[in-house]
Amino acid sequence: MKFPKEGEFITIKSYKHDGSLHRTWRDTMVLKTTENALIGCNDHTLVIESDGRRWKTREPALVYFHKHYWFNIVTMIRQKGTSYYCNMASPFLIDEEGAKYIDYDLDVKVFPDGEKRLLDVDEYEEHGRKWDYPDEIDLILKEHIKILVEWINEEKGPFSEGYVDLWYDRYKQLTGKK
């Protein structure tokens, strides 16, 4: 499967451990792909929930996926500052339907002031029992939370100082937005 090219639009689909579709984001513009990573941008993008509810994202957001990490990172560009929503999830894959991953409930939110919060621990434990998450998945996710926090603390990757300016500027160039 060929990776989408810069400026093309893809769909992003998240699934749950049991294989059920969780959420779909339509029309994410691809800003960069490598053999291991994808960076894209959503801006007032249609989101479809598994129960059929539909809504649009409120602000521009950069999305970062990597084939070797069990998380993906959504960088929300807001008037009051940049915040991050990090999904603990399987590494992504791409096929003819778009980018896909399994969402493992746990999330790390980083606020504009740098505060970090681990979210949805109850949901993770509930789904772990319901779908019998293997111990190996639990260990991998806990290890990757440590890696993610290290990235945040060291300002690596999407948390680096120039990331938002570089990629949001590229999005504006490709779309002609000011």
Summary of the structure (lengths in Angstrom):
residues: 178
radius of gyration: 15.7
end to end distance: 33.8
largest distance: 48.0
contacts: 517
relative contact order: 0.17
helix: 26%
strand: 43%
